[in-house]
């Protein structure tokens, strides 16, 4: 009788383990894998999209660029080859939304500093005043890690065209001329194929949590 009880106990344990495995397998099969959308210009608020690209419904990517970072190095799309990155637009003397955005970028930097797959890219919208030395001073004051985060300056029209036609992150009126001004709180998540996978309010702490979550979701696509 004692042997029978021992056998029944073992059988119950095995049955329980099998039941857990089966339930987990069914749950996994029925739960769709979380994936981020691939944003196209026609999916984004038309105010944030240049009129020349508003009609695009597929294959939109961030165009090639050539800018200069806080160390005087030329930064092109090659730096971000096979990388996920977060892009934004700021200027060093901004006293309104930019300090909050920079603090949130620093928070992201802390989370991804040991992750070789993820980088950051901040474009100044005042390249005339945000020279390389100014960006370097700003980077040192804020604690920017050069290997993870480029603060870039360059031709104003080139930067503004990137904001409006590539990153879909700022109102489309203006041509990057002397009196043109971009002031956007948007953080943009870009995947390894240079496609836009998310937009986030860089002044909103909850949006930053969403962004960090979405980086993990995006990374899972490449496993």
Helices and strands as residue ranges (DSSP letters): H 2-30, G 41-43, G 46-48, E 66-68, E 74-76, G 77-80, E 84-90, H 98-112, E 118-124, H 132-142, E 149-152, H 156-161, I 162-166, E 186-190, E 196-201, H 205-221
